[in-house]
Amino acid sequence: MEAIRSSIACTSGAALSSRPASRSARAARLSQRASTSQGVKLAAHVGKRGNANARRTVSIKAVEVKEAEVKEEGACPMGSDTEPEEYDLNAIVAPENSKITLKDTISLWTTNIMQMYGDAPSVDGAPVAEGAVDDLVGGPLFLALQRYFEKYGGIYKLAFGPKAFIVVSDPLAAKEILRTRATSFDKGILAEILEPIMGTGLIPADLETWKVRRRAIVPGFHNAWLQCMVDLFADCSDILADKLGKAADEEEVLDMEAQFCSVALDIIGKAVFNYDFGSVKKESPVIQAVYNVLREAEHRSTFYFPYWNIPGSSLVVPRQRRFQADLKLINDVLTKLIREANESRTAADLEDLQDMDYEKVQDPSLLRFLVDLRGEETTNKQLRDDLMTMLVAGHETTAAVLTWAAFLLSTHPEIMAQVQAEVDEVMGDSSRPKYEQLASLELVRYTIAESLRLYPEPPLLIRRTVEEVELPQATTDEKIKLLKGTDIFIAVWNLHRSEALWDEPNAFNPMRWKSKFENPEMKGWGGFDPSLVKGFYPNEIATDFAYLPFGGGIRKCVGDQFAIMESTVVLANLLHQYSFELACPKEDIGMETGATIHTSSGLPMRIRRRNK
């Protein structure tokens, strides 16, 4: 069971990201502000789209998804997919009797026991993965699940005594779980693990709490704010660039994974609650507490017995005492920031907040937005949970994708040279990337997307059925019946590296995102169509749920554009000045599973100044 619990760590760090809302008025302002040829070209594209495409409203009643056209309210630079998918949140309701009772659990376990050790026929119809528990330890769990996938197919059962997990590596089934019948599933064990840290933040929240918080948080990721954030991304990466320059001059080997973790923490601190961690340049008790809490989340994910739930464990067990102390330190900081924000509150309507000139705003953080939003009344405890969730999730994913992007580029120097040539051409004499240049940094964005395909963050998604569900499969007409209370792993790693879904799936090829891919043998799967890519990256819609870097459906991470833009700006800024050279054999860079995919012992690199 330790190996199974370790999978929870793979699911907790999905980036909190969102498709920015936008309005025709802001499209016009962007057109006025654009001064470079790239900016004029981009703003013209925005204005042209201002009233062209209708946003989708997805109404979900119980388990049925319907799409309807609604009035367009503006556009963002990369097309309609940068806008938030609008849901009628009032229509999103859980099925009747969705609470999983002890009776449901006993019934499920009894069914599994009778199938595994008796003569009872399979209820679900999924093949049972046969193997020893030892097959799942000694390495990342998702690699073991990949071996079973190659043997048993897109949906199989992994059983340990009465406990069983359905492992899904099929795009049709993933789409059914995440989108078509999203309310038939909850977050399962993931919510139980994360609750002590994130409380009722967006990731672990129950459906009703999630609806309330999504309604409040998503409008904060609007276009004007994201434009402001590009300058913040550049500011923070400039500090890292200075550090890399000194390392290059002194021929110092740097652990770039640690550097990317630091810059990602600094960005999320400023963006979410206007707090300067300054972790690129220094260490502090708060920074150390944040990392200790992250490690404790991973420990709880991988330990086979939840001893921390035993009354008094936080007083007796040293690591639990330390965890409580670290959590208190972070909570004290967040409480202080929330109190100060409340004391200086200036209530405003949503329209006014989204139409502000954020270049002149002293505190453009999401905390400021949530506190000032008129009609948004919430407790300090809920604000704390929101901030903690965004801190953990927003930091982990970006750090991981930058780490693996640097690794892949350093092991493919010809592609790194192509990316640098694009950066040089687009940025020209600019010392840092600008918002209006992001659309033209195509190869940089494809590199980010390809890094997320090869090293998905997280490599597993977790769900649990709250009612009986039948899952379709792309390779057969037979459906898999899931009983209420069944735990599910959506194996994103398997989907992203499936030979049935990708051409040369294990190859690093950023330009694959320009070519259409289909497979008639995968019945019902729409393939990848680059013409459907409307946002900053090719998402689950363009790939018909074969590519899930930020999940999909109603519980998709609410800031995917933020994360992609952040990664693009940081990577472009650094590649404009430096080249990366791996300081060890690439075979020495192993993988570990935490909230995301980490290297096993860092990413040692030599930094080289570019001769331009």
C-alpha positions in Angstrom: 0.0 0.0 0.0 3.0 2.3 0.4 3.5 2.3 -3.3 -0.1 3.0 -3.9 -0.2 5.9 -1.5 2.8 7.4 -3.2 0.7 8.1 -6.2 -1.2 10.7 -4.2 2.0 12.8 -4.2 1.9 12.8 -8.0 -1.4 14.5 -8.0 -1.2 17.3 -5.6 0.8 19.8 -7.5 -1.1 20.6 -10.6 -0.6 24.2 -11.4 -3.3 26.6 -10.4 -3.9 28.3 -13.7 -6.7 29.9 -15.5 -7.8 31.1 -18.9 -8.0 34.9 -18.6 -11.3 36.7 -19.0 -11.2 39.5 -21.5 -13.3 42.3 -22.9 -13.5 44.2 -26.2 -12.6 47.4 -24.3 -9.3 45.8 -23.2 -8.7 44.5 -26.7 -8.9 48.1 -27.8 -6.6 49.3 -25.1 -4.1 46.7 -26.1 -4.3 47.9 -29.7 -3.5 51.5 -28.5 -0.6 50.4 -26.3 1.1 48.2 -28.9 4.0 50.0 -30.4 6.2 47.3 -31.9 5.4 45.5 -35.1 4.7 42.4 -33.1 2.4 44.3 -30.8 0.5 45.9 -33.7 0.1 42.5 -35.4 -1.1 41.0 -32.1 -3.5 43.8 -31.2 -5.0 43.6 -34.6 -5.6 39.9 -34.1 -7.3 40.7 -30.8 -9.5 43.4 -32.2 -10.5 41.3 -35.1 -11.6 38.6 -32.8 -13.5 40.9 -30.5 -17.0 39.8 -31.4 -16.2 36.9 -33.7 -16.3 33.8 -31.6 -18.8 32.8 -29.0 -17.7 31.5 -25.7 -19.0 28.1 -24.6 -21.2 27.8 -21.6 -21.2 24.2 -20.3 -24.2 23.3 -18.2 -23.7 20.2 -16.1 -26.8 18.7 -14.5 -25.8 15.6 -12.6 -23.7 13.8 -15.2 -24.8 15.3 -18.6 -22.7 17.9 -20.3 -24.3 20.3 -22.8 -22.7 23.2 -24.8 -24.5 26.4 -25.7 -23.5 29.5 -27.5 -23.4 32.7 -25.5 -22.6 36.3 -26.1 -18.9 37.1 -26.7 -17.4 39.5 -24.2 -14.0 40.1 -25.8 -10.9 38.2 -26.7 -7.4 37.5 -25.7 -4.3 37.5 -27.9 -4.0 33.8 -28.6 -7.7 33.1 -29.3 -10.8 31.9 -27.5 -9.1 29.1 -25.6 -7.3 31.7 -23.4 -10.7 32.7 -22.1 -12.3 30.8 -19.1 -14.7 28.1 -20.1 -17.9 29.4 -18.5 -20.0 27.0 -16.4 -23.4 27.4 -15.0 -22.2 26.7 -11.6 -25.7 26.6 -10.1 -26.5 23.7 -12.5 -23.4 21.7 -11.4 -24.9 19.3 -8.8 -23.7 16.1 -7.3 -25.8 13.0 -8.0 -28.3 11.9 -5.4 -26.9 9.8 -2.6 -23.4 10.6 -3.6 -21.9 10.3 -0.1 -19.8 7.2 0.2 -20.9 5.3 3.2 -19.3 2.5 5.2 -21.8 0.1 3.6 -20.6 1.2 0.1 -17.0 0.5 1.1 -17.7 -2.9 2.6 -19.7 -3.9 -0.5 -16.9 -2.8 -2.8 -14.2 -4.6 -0.8 -16.4 -7.8 -0.6 -16.8 -7.7 -4.4 -13.1 -7.4 -4.9 -12.3 -10.2 -2.5 -14.8 -12.5 -4.1 -13.4 -11.8 -7.6 -9.7 -12.1 -6.6 -9.9 -15.0 -4.2 -13.2 -16.7 -5.1 -15.1 -17.7 -8.2 -17.2 -14.6 -8.5 -17.2 -13.1 -12.0 -15.7 -9.7 -12.5 -18.3 -6.9 -12.1 -16.2 -4.2 -13.7 -14.8 -6.3 -16.6 -11.4 -4.8 -16.2 -8.4 -7.1 -16.6 -6.5 -7.6 -13.3 -2.8 -6.6 -13.3 -0.9 -9.6 -12.0 2.4 -9.0 -10.3 4.1 -8.6 -6.9 3.9 -5.5 -4.8 7.7 -5.4 -5.2 7.1 -4.4 -8.9 5.7 -1.1 -7.6 8.5 -0.1 -5.3 12.1 1.0 -5.9 11.1 3.6 -8.4 8.4 6.1 -9.5 4.9 4.4 -9.4 3.9 5.8 -12.7 6.7 3.9 -14.4 5.4 0.6 -13.0 1.9 1.6 -14.1 3.3 2.1 -17.6 4.6 -1.4 -17.7 1.2 -2.8 -16.7 -0.4 -0.5 -19.3 1.8 -2.1 -22.1 0.6 -5.5 -20.9 -3.0 -5.1 -20.0 -4.2 -2.1 -22.0 -5.9 1.2 -21.5 -8.0 0.2 -18.4 -7.0 -2.4 -15.9 -7.4 -3.1 -12.2 -4.6 -3.0 -9.7 -5.6 -5.1 -6.7 -4.1 -5.5 -3.2 -6.3 -7.7 -1.1 -9.7 -6.1 -0.8 -8.4 -2.7 -2.0 -8.4 -2.1 -5.8 -7.6 0.7 -8.1 -8.7 1.2 -11.7 -5.9 2.6 -13.8 -7.1 4.6 -16.8 -4.7 5.2 -19.8 -7.5 5.7 -22.4 -8.5 9.1 -23.7 -12.2 8.3 -24.1 -12.3 7.0 -20.5 -10.4 10.1 -19.2 -12.8 12.4 -21.0 -15.7 10.6 -19.5 -14.2 11.0 -16.0 -13.0 14.5 -16.2 -15.6 16.1 -18.5 -18.7 14.2 -19.5 -19.6 12.8 -16.1 -17.4 15.0 -13.9 -19.9 15.1 -11.1 -19.9 11.3 -10.8 -16.4 11.5 -9.3 -14.7 13.3 -6.4 -11.1 13.8 -5.5 -10.9 10.7 -3.3 -7.8 10.1 -1.2 -6.2 13.2 -2.6 -8.5 15.5 -0.7 -7.9 13.5 2.5 -4.1 14.0 2.2 -4.2 17.7 1.2 -6.9 18.9 3.7 -4.5 19.5 6.6 -2.4 21.8 4.4 -4.8 23.3 1.9 -8.0 23.1 3.9 -10.8 23.8 1.5 -8.8 25.3 -1.3 -9.7 24.7 -4.9 -7.8 21.4 -5.3 -9.2 19.4 -2.3 -12.5 21.2 -1.9 -15.8 19.4 -2.0 -18.1 20.2 -4.9 -20.2 22.9 -3.2 -17.2 24.7 -1.7 -15.4 24.5 -5.1 -18.3 26.2 -6.9 -18.2 29.1 -4.5 -14.4 29.6 -4.6 -14.2 29.1 -8.4 -16.8 31.8 -8.9 -14.7 34.2 -6.8 -11.2 33.2 -8.0 -11.4 32.7 -11.8 -12.3 36.4 -12.6 -9.0 37.4 -10.9 -7.1 35.8 -13.8 -8.3 38.4 -16.3 -6.3 39.7 -19.2 -5.2 43.1 -17.8 -3.8 41.3 -14.7 -2.0 38.7 -16.9 -0.4 41.5 -18.9 0.9 43.0 -15.6 2.2 39.5 -14.5 4.4 39.3 -17.6 6.5 42.2 -16.2 6.6 40.4 -12.8 7.8 37.2 -14.4 10.5 39.2 -16.1 11.5 41.0 -13.0 12.0 37.8 -11.0 13.8 36.0 -13.8 16.1 39.0 -14.2 17.3 38.4 -10.7 18.0 34.7 -11.5 19.7 35.8 -14.7 22.2 37.9 -12.7 22.9 34.9 -10.5 23.5 32.7 -13.6 25.8 35.4 -15.0 28.1 35.2 -11.9 28.0 31.4 -12.1 29.0 31.5 -15.7 31.9 33.9 -15.1 33.2 31.8 -12.2 32.6 28.5 -14.0 30.4 27.4 -11.1 28.1 24.4 -11.5 24.6 25.2 -10.4 21.7 22.9 -9.5 19.2 24.4 -11.9 16.3 22.5 -10.3 16.9 24.4 -7.1 17.2 27.7 -9.0 13.9 27.2 -10.8 12.2 26.3 -7.5 13.4 29.6 -6.1 12.3 31.8 -9.0 8.9 30.0 -9.1 8.4 30.6 -5.4 9.3 34.3 -5.7 6.9 34.7 -8.6 4.0 33.0 -6.9 4.6 34.9 -3.6 4.4 38.3 -5.4 1.5 37.3 -7.7 -0.8 35.7 -5.2 -0.3 37.7 -2.0 2.3 40.4 -2.8 5.0 38.8 -0.6 8.6 38.9 -1.5 10.2 35.6 -0.6 13.5 36.7 -2.3 14.5 33.1 -2.4 16.8 33.4 -5.4 19.1 35.6 -3.4 18.7 34.4 0.2 17.2 31.9 2.6 14.8 32.7 5.4 12.7 30.8 8.0 9.6 31.4 5.9 11.1 29.9 2.8 12.4 26.9 4.7 9.0 26.4 6.2 7.4 26.4 2.8 9.7 23.7 1.6 9.3 21.7 4.8 5.5 21.7 4.4 5.9 20.6 0.8 8.1 17.7 1.9 5.6 16.7 4.6 2.8 16.6 2.0 5.0 14.2 0.0 5.8 12.2 3.1 2.1 11.8 3.9 1.5 10.8 0.3 4.0 8.0 0.4 3.6 6.6 3.9 1.5 3.5 4.2 -0.2 4.4 7.5 -1.6 7.8 8.4 -0.1 7.9 11.9 -0.4 11.7 11.9 -4.2 11.3 12.5 -3.5 9.6 15.8 -4.4 12.1 18.6 -1.2 13.5 20.2 1.1 12.5 17.3 1.9 16.2 16.7 3.3 16.3 20.2 5.2 13.1 20.2 6.6 12.6 16.7 9.4 15.0 15.9 8.7 15.5 12.2 5.0 16.2 13.1 6.1 18.8 15.7 8.2 20.4 13.1 5.4 20.3 10.5 3.0 22.0 12.9 5.7 24.7 13.7 6.3 25.3 10.0 2.6 25.4 9.2 2.1 27.9 12.0 4.9 30.2 10.7 3.4 30.2 7.2 -0.1 30.7 8.6 1.1 33.6 10.7 2.5 35.3 7.5 -0.7 34.6 5.5 -2.9 35.8 8.4 -0.8 39.1 8.6 -1.1 39.7 4.9 -4.9 39.0 4.9 -5.4 41.3 7.9 -3.4 44.1 6.2 -5.4 43.6 3.0 -8.7 43.8 4.8 -7.6 46.9 6.7 -6.9 48.7 3.4 -9.8 47.3 1.5 -11.3 49.5 -1.2 -14.5 47.8 -2.4 -15.0 47.8 -6.2 -17.2 46.0 -8.7 -15.7 43.2 -10.8 -15.8 45.4 -14.0 -13.9 48.2 -12.3 -11.2 45.7 -11.0 -10.7 44.2 -14.4 -10.5 47.5 -16.1 -7.8 49.0 -13.8 -4.5 50.1 -15.3 -2.4 47.4 -13.5 0.8 49.1 -14.5 0.1 51.7 -11.9 -1.3 49.5 -9.2 0.9 49.2 -6.1 -0.5 45.8 -5.1 -1.8 43.8 -8.1 -1.9 40.5 -6.2 -4.8 38.0 -6.3 -5.3 38.5 -2.6 -5.9 42.2 -3.2 -8.4 41.3 -5.9 -10.3 38.9 -3.7 -10.5 41.3 -0.7 -11.6 44.3 -2.8 -14.2 42.5 -4.9 -17.6 43.8 -3.9 -20.0 41.1 -3.0 -17.3 38.6 -2.3 -17.6 38.0 1.4 -15.5 35.2 2.8 -13.7 34.2 5.9 -10.1 34.8 6.6 -9.8 31.0 7.0 -11.1 30.4 3.5 -8.7 33.1 2.1 -5.9 31.4 3.9 -6.8 28.0 2.3 -7.0 29.7 -1.2 -3.6 31.3 -0.8 -2.0 28.1 0.5 -3.4 26.1 -2.4 -2.1 28.6 -4.9 1.2 28.8 -3.2 1.9 25.1 -3.2 0.4 24.2 -6.6 1.5 27.3 -8.5 5.0 26.9 -7.3 5.5 23.2 -7.9 4.4 22.8 -11.5 6.3 25.8 -12.9 9.5 24.8 -11.2 9.2 21.2 -12.5 8.4 22.2 -16.1 11.3 24.6 -16.3 13.6 21.9 -14.8 12.7 19.3 -17.4 12.7 21.9 -20.3 16.3 22.8 -19.4 17.2 19.1 -19.2 15.7 18.3 -22.6 17.2 21.4 -24.3 20.7 20.6 -22.8 20.5 17.1 -24.1 19.3 18.3 -27.5 21.6 21.3 -28.3 20.4 21.6 -31.9 16.9 22.3 -30.6 18.2 24.7 -28.0 19.9 26.6 -30.8 16.7 26.8 -32.7 14.8 28.1 -29.7 17.5 30.7 -29.0 17.3 31.8 -32.6 13.6 32.4 -32.3 14.1 34.3 -29.0 16.7 36.5 -30.6 14.5 37.3 -33.6 11.4 38.0 -31.5 13.0 40.0 -28.7 15.4 41.9 -30.9 17.0 44.6 -28.8 14.6 44.0 -25.9 16.3 43.1 -22.7 13.3 41.0 -21.6 10.2 39.4 -23.1 7.1 41.5 -23.4 3.5 40.5 -23.3 2.9 41.3 -27.0 5.8 39.1 -28.0 4.5 35.9 -26.4 2.4 34.9 -29.4 5.5 35.0 -31.6 7.6 32.9 -29.2 6.0 29.8 -30.7 8.9 27.4 -30.4 9.5 28.4 -26.8 5.8 27.6 -26.0 6.0 24.3 -27.9 9.1 23.4 -25.9 7.1 24.1 -22.7 4.2 22.0 -24.0 6.5 19.1 -25.1 8.3 19.2 -21.7 4.8 18.8 -20.1 4.0 16.0 -22.4 7.2 14.0 -21.6 7.2 14.9 -17.9 3.6 15.7 -17.0 3.0 17.6 -13.8 1.4 15.6 -12.2 1.9 12.2 -13.9 -1.3 10.8 -12.2 -4.7 12.3 -11.5 -6.9 10.7 -8.8 -10.6 10.4 -8.7 -13.2 8.3 -6.8 -16.6 7.3 -8.1 -19.6 8.6 -6.1 -22.1 6.5 -8.1 -21.9 3.6 -10.6 -20.3 4.6 -13.9 -19.6 2.9 -17.2 -16.4 3.9 -18.9 -16.0 3.7 -22.7 -12.7 2.5 -24.3 -11.1 3.6 -27.6 -9.8 0.1 -28.4 -13.0 -1.9 -27.9 -16.8 -1.5 -27.7 -16.9 -3.1 -24.3 -17.4 -0.7 -21.3 -15.9 -0.9 -17.9 -18.5 -0.7 -15.0 -17.2 1.0 -11.9 -19.0 0.5 -8.6 -19.5 3.4 -6.2 -16.4 4.1 -4.1 -13.9 2.9 -6.7 -10.6 4.7 -6.6 -9.2 5.7 -10.0 -5.8 6.7 -11.3 -5.8 8.5 -14.6 -2.3 7.7 -15.8 -1.3 10.9 -17.5 2.2 9.6 -18.1 0.8 6.7 -20.0 -1.5 8.9 -22.1 1.3 11.2 -23.0 3.7 8.4 -24.1 1.2 6.1 -25.8 2.3 4.8 -29.2 -1.4 4.8 -30.2 -1.8 8.5 -29.5 1.6 10.0 -30.6 4.1 9.6 -33.3 7.4 8.6 -31.7 6.0 9.3 -28.2 9.3 9.1 -26.3 11.1 11.6 -28.6 11.6 15.2 -27.7 10.1 17.0 -30.7 8.5 20.5 -30.0 7.5 20.8 -33.6 5.1 17.9 -33.3 2.5 20.4 -32.2 2.3 21.8 -35.7 1.3 18.4 -37.3 -2.0 16.7 -37.2 -2.1 13.1 -35.7 -4.9 10.5 -36.0 -5.2 6.8 -35.3 -8.3 5.1 -36.8 -7.7 2.1 -34.5 -8.6 4.3 -31.6 -12.3 4.3 -32.2 -14.1 7.5 -31.1 -10.8 9.4 -30.4 -10.6 12.6 -32.4 -6.8 12.7 -32.5 -4.7 15.9 -32.3 -5.7 18.8 -34.5 -3.4 21.8 -34.4 -6.2 24.0 -35.9 -8.0 23.6 -32.6 -5.2 25.2 -30.6 -6.5 28.6 -29.7 -4.6 29.5 -26.5 -1.0 29.6 -25.4 -0.6 25.8 -25.5 -2.3 22.7 -27.1 -4.7 21.7 -24.4 -7.0 18.7 -23.8 -9.6 19.9 -26.3 -7.2 20.0 -29.3 -5.9 16.5 -28.4 -9.3 15.0 -27.4 -8.0 14.3 -23.9 -4.8 12.5 -24.9 -2.9 15.5 -23.4 -3.7 16.5 -19.9 -1.0 18.8 -18.5 -3.6 20.7 -16.4 -6.3 18.1 -16.2 -9.6 18.8 -17.9 -13.3 19.5 -17.4 -14.9 21.5 -14.6 -12.1 20.7 -12.1 -9.3 21.7 -14.4 -6.7 23.9 -12.8 -7.9 27.5 -12.9 -4.8 29.2 -14.2 -3.1 27.1 -17.0 -2.4 30.3 -19.0 -0.7 31.9 -16.0 1.6 28.9 -15.7 2.4 28.7 -19.5 3.0 32.4 -19.7 5.3 32.3 -16.6 7.3 29.4 -18.0 7.6 31.0 -21.4 8.8 34.3 -20.1 11.4 32.8 -17.7 12.7 30.4 -20.3 13.0 33.0 -23.0 14.6 35.5 -20.7 17.3 33.0 -19.7 17.9 31.5 -23.2 18.3 35.0 -24.6 21.4 35.4 -22.5 22.8 31.9 -21.7 23.1 28.3 -22.9 22.8 25.3 -20.6 25.2 22.4 -20.5 24.5 19.3 -18.4 27.4 18.8 -15.9 26.9 15.0 -15.6 25.9 12.1 -17.9 22.2 12.5 -18.7 21.7 8.9 -17.5 22.5 10.2 -14.0 19.4 12.4 -13.9 16.9 10.1 -12.3 13.2 10.8 -11.4 11.4 10.9 -8.1 7.7 11.3 -7.5 6.6 14.1 -5.2 3.8 16.6 -5.8 5.4 16.6 -9.3 8.2 14.8 -11.0 11.5 15.8 -9.4 15.0 14.8 -10.4 16.4 12.3 -8.0 19.5 14.4 -7.1 19.2 17.8 -8.7 20.0 19.1 -12.2 23.7 20.1 -12.2 24.5 22.5 -15.1 27.2 24.7 -16.4 26.0 28.1 -17.6 27.6 29.6 -20.7 27.2 33.2 -21.7 26.1 33.5 -25.3 28.3 35.2 -27.9 25.8 37.2 -30.0 
